[in-house]
Amino acid sequence: MIREIRFYKNYFINFYSKQNNKVQEKIEFVLTLIKQVDRIPEKFFKYLKSTTGLYEIRVEYQSNIYRIFCFFDEGNLIILLNSFQKKTRKTPKREIELAEKLKKEYFKEKEAENE
């Protein structure tokens, strides 16, 4: 099973481009794993129960933790949303709210394109 990964607008790209080479390499490693592995370990990819269909891609490098919000569209298509460096144990509520807002925006735009 191969999954396809796309970015919604520039949220992920802006975050990614600000990271150093080692962090970028680790992000790429995790994204490649998500594309190719049938059952992705929760260490790298977790469903957020308190949300409406959001997942978080989990990247750890040295003592830093990074999160990339995403969701599935059309089966094996994963759409990447906002990303951030996690500095506390709990995921910031505003980041989750932003991801949910972007997901709604994505589907509204997709619906408008199909009309």
C-alpha positions as CSV (number, residue, x, y, z in Angstrom):
1,M,0.0,0.0,0.0
2,I,1.4,3.3,-1.0
3,R,0.0,6.5,0.4
4,E,0.3,9.9,-1.3
5,I,1.1,13.0,0.7
6,R,0.2,16.5,-0.3
7,F,0.5,19.8,1.4
8,Y,-2.5,22.2,2.0
9,K,-1.3,25.7,1.0
10,N,2.1,26.6,2.5
11,Y,1.6,25.8,6.2
12,F,3.8,22.7,6.2
13,I,6.4,24.0,3.7
14,N,6.9,27.2,5.7
15,F,7.5,25.2,8.9
16,Y,9.8,22.7,7.1
17,S,12.0,25.3,5.5
18,K,12.8,26.9,8.8
19,Q,14.2,23.6,10.3
20,N,17.9,22.7,10.1
21,N,19.1,19.9,7.7
22,K,19.0,17.2,10.4
23,V,15.4,17.9,11.4
24,Q,14.4,18.0,7.7
25,E,16.0,14.6,7.2
26,K,14.1,13.2,10.1
27,I,10.8,14.7,8.9
28,E,11.5,13.2,5.4
29,F,12.3,9.8,7.0
30,V,9.0,9.8,8.9
31,L,7.0,10.9,5.8
32,T,8.6,8.2,3.7
33,L,7.7,5.6,6.4
34,I,4.0,6.9,6.4
35,K,3.9,6.6,2.6
36,Q,5.2,3.0,2.5
37,V,4.4,1.1,5.7
38,D,1.1,-0.7,5.9
39,R,0.6,-0.3,9.7
40,I,2.3,2.9,10.8
41,P,3.6,2.7,14.4
42,E,1.8,5.1,16.8
43,K,5.2,6.5,17.7
44,F,5.1,8.2,14.3
45,F,1.4,8.6,13.5
46,K,-1.5,9.0,15.9
47,Y,-5.2,9.7,15.6
48,L,-6.3,12.6,17.8
49,K,-9.5,11.4,19.5
50,S,-10.7,14.8,20.6
51,T,-10.8,16.0,16.9
52,T,-12.9,15.5,13.8
53,G,-10.6,13.1,11.8
54,L,-7.3,14.7,12.5
55,Y,-4.0,12.8,12.9
56,E,-0.6,14.0,14.1
57,I,2.6,13.0,12.5
58,R,5.2,12.7,15.3
59,V,8.8,13.5,14.7
60,E,11.4,13.5,17.4
61,Y,15.0,14.6,16.9
62,Q,17.4,14.8,19.8
63,S,15.3,16.2,22.6
64,N,13.0,18.1,20.3
65,I,9.5,17.1,19.4
66,Y,7.7,18.2,16.2
67,R,4.1,17.7,15.2
68,I,2.5,17.9,11.8
69,F,-1.3,17.8,11.7
70,C,-2.9,15.9,8.8
71,F,-6.0,14.0,7.6
72,F,-7.0,11.5,5.1
73,D,-8.9,12.3,1.9
74,E,-10.0,9.8,-0.7
75,G,-8.5,6.7,1.0
76,N,-4.8,6.8,0.8
77,L,-4.3,10.5,0.3
78,I,-2.9,12.3,3.3
79,I,-3.1,16.1,3.4
80,L,-0.5,17.9,5.6
81,L,-1.6,21.0,7.5
82,N,0.0,23.2,10.1
83,S,3.1,22.0,12.0
84,F,4.9,23.2,15.1
85,Q,7.6,22.3,17.6
86,K,6.1,20.9,20.8
87,K,7.4,22.5,23.9
88,T,4.9,21.3,26.5
89,R,3.3,17.9,27.3
90,K,-0.1,18.9,25.9
91,T,-0.7,19.9,22.3
92,P,-1.6,23.6,22.2
93,K,-5.3,24.0,21.7
94,R,-4.8,26.8,19.2
95,E,-2.7,24.5,17.0
96,I,-5.5,21.9,17.0
97,E,-8.1,24.6,16.3
98,L,-6.1,25.9,13.4
99,A,-5.8,22.4,11.9
100,E,-9.5,21.8,12.2
101,K,-10.2,25.2,10.5
102,L,-7.7,24.4,7.7
103,K,-9.3,21.0,7.2
104,K,-12.8,22.6,6.8
105,E,-11.3,25.2,4.4
106,Y,-9.7,22.4,2.3
107,F,-13.0,20.5,1.8
108,K,-14.9,23.8,1.1
109,E,-12.4,24.6,-1.7
110,K,-12.5,21.1,-3.0
111,E,-16.3,21.2,-3.1
112,A,-16.2,24.5,-4.9
113,E,-13.8,23.1,-7.5
114,N,-16.1,20.2,-8.2
115,E,-19.2,22.2,-8.8
